[in-house]
Amino acid sequence: MKAGFYIGDYGYEVRDIPDRKPEADEVKIRVAWCGLCGTDIHKFQGKNGASVVIPPIILGHECSGIVTEVGPECKYFKVGDRVACDPSWGCGKCIWCQQGLPNFCLERHGVAKGFAEYVYPPEKNVYHIADTLDLEAAAFTEPLSCAVHGMDLIGIQSGKTVAMYGMGAIGSLMLQLIRLTGAAKIIVIEREEEKRRLALELGATMAISDQEIEEVAKQENIDYVIECIGLKSTMEQAIRIAGKYAKVLLFGLGDPEQPISFNQFEAYTKELSIYMSFLNPLCSERAVHLLESGQINTKKIISAKLTLEEMGEELKTLRYARKGKVLVSVSGEH
């Protein structure tokens, strides 16, 4: 089968690797679609994602597809099932898994390398999807589940004011989740005019620049701030514009070589709560239900649909990734 590998030093190759039969409770899935994640880009650029990266590795983890075979111990899936994957495996036994925090599992590793024709996750990492949900949209299960976890952490109350940075793929999903909380005002901070228009289409009350938010913050108390970019400048500003008793979620994956700084005394006098969000513990099923409900628009977020071979150029140029979510069409089934 074909698979797209990061081979180190800004290198990408599509290789032929052996196909195999599923073992134990594995579910063999013919991948239909796989999203390009910001962590894939970090890996390609020689940085770590959620884990240490040692090339060569198959990229991709945001995948959907159709079951083609199951292992002898698999109980809940059969050939022909339409499914989405949670790529992050937890052992279920260590001290963190016992607390319901598999994102901190001492043995955690990826089990769905989606830039490949087939993946073989254990059935506990596989989720049925309704026949009414397009496999293309189902590929958003993993990034949406990460956003759901971030939303759980800060617990937005209805009637409050929320500011959110960035209208990339994650920001576009996060905005729609914010809208569902009943926030009274949603302010999106985004420099690109086209993305500001998209923010308004997806439910933002207003969409402004990073310069304009400074003035807004002087006039009203911003109760929640969510940063979905990962830049040092925007993370620092997100903390600065937060109002009294506000909660700040730094969701964007920042560069480990560029630590941020903030005025801790100012944060103290405002009694800020600052959160980080790591992976998607036990949130995948809820993400699937949200996608099935039709309340999350994925079509407006997709910027390109590329082949495995075309991904090499995209990883180098980020021509489409800068505009939204890039999907890899593997089998291209719907």
WORA-V433653 format. One line per field, one symbol per residue. phi: phi as a letter, one per 20 degrees, with the letter a starting at -180 (. if undefined). psi: psi as a letter, one per 30 degrees, with the letter a starting at -180 (. if undefined). A space follows every 50 residues. Layout:
# WORA-V433653
phi->???
psi->???
This chain:
# WORA-V433653
phi->.ebedednlldcbedecfebefdldfdecffecbeedgfffgffendeef cfdcfecfenbeccrcfdacffdfddcbgnfebccdfdedfncffeffem cffdgfdgbecbefebfcccffffddcfcfffeffffffegfffffffff fgfelfefnedcdcendfffgfffgfffgffngfbcdddbfeffffffgf fepffbcceffffffgffebeeecccdddnegfffffgffefefleddde effeffecfecbfffffffelfdddcccmbgldffffffffffnedeeff efdaccegffffffffdlgeffereedeeeemfd
psi->lkkjkkglhhkkkjlklkllkklcgkjkkjkekkkkleeeeeeeggllbf lkkjlkkklkfillakkflllfgkfgllkfkkllkjfjkkfffleeefgg iffgkfgklkgijfhlfklhllffgkkkklffkkfeeffgeeeeeeeeee eeefikklglkkkkkkhaeeeeeeeeeeeffgkekjjkjkekeeeeeeee eggkeljllfeefeeeffflkjekkkjgegkeeeeeeeeefkakglkkji ekjlkfgikllljfeeeeffhlkkllkjbhjhfeeeeeeeeffgfjjfef fkfljlleeffeeeeefheffffakkkkjdfgl.
